[in-house]
Amino acid sequence: MIGFIVGLFVGAFLGVVVMCCCFVASKADDEIEKMENEQTDDKGNS
């Protein structure tokens, strides 16, 4: 029974860690795309 409870907590913790990593990766991807768009806009205007 104790193993089941510990497993629940460990699984929940790992799930939260994976969700945070996916969220951060998504935001970083958006920022990279925004920077690339700004660079192409700068090149086109000059």
C-alpha positions in Angstrom: 0.0 0.0 0.0 2.8 2.4 0.9 4.5 1.6 -2.5 1.3 2.5 -4.3 1.1 5.9 -2.5 4.7 6.7 -3.1 4.3 5.7 -6.7 1.3 8.1 -7.1 3.4 11.0 -5.7 6.5 10.1 -7.8 4.3 9.8 -10.9 2.5 13.0 -10.3 5.8 14.8 -9.7 7.3 13.5 -12.9 4.1 14.4 -14.8 4.4 18.0 -13.6 8.1 18.1 -14.5 7.3 16.9 -18.1 4.4 19.4 -18.4 6.7 22.2 -17.3 9.4 21.2 -19.8 6.9 21.1 -22.6 5.5 24.5 -21.7 9.0 26.0 -21.6 9.9 24.4 -24.9 6.8 25.8 -26.5 7.5 29.3 -25.3 11.1 29.1 -26.5 9.9 27.9 -29.9 7.6 30.9 -30.1 10.4 33.3 -29.1 12.8 31.8 -31.7 10.1 32.1 -34.4 9.5 35.7 -33.4 13.2 36.5 -33.5 13.5 34.9 -37.0 10.5 36.9 -38.2 12.1 40.2 -36.9 15.4 39.4 -38.6 13.7 38.8 -42.0 11.7 42.0 -41.6 14.9 44.0 -40.8 16.6 42.5 -43.9 13.6 43.3 -46.1 13.3 46.9 -45.0 17.0 47.9 -45.5 
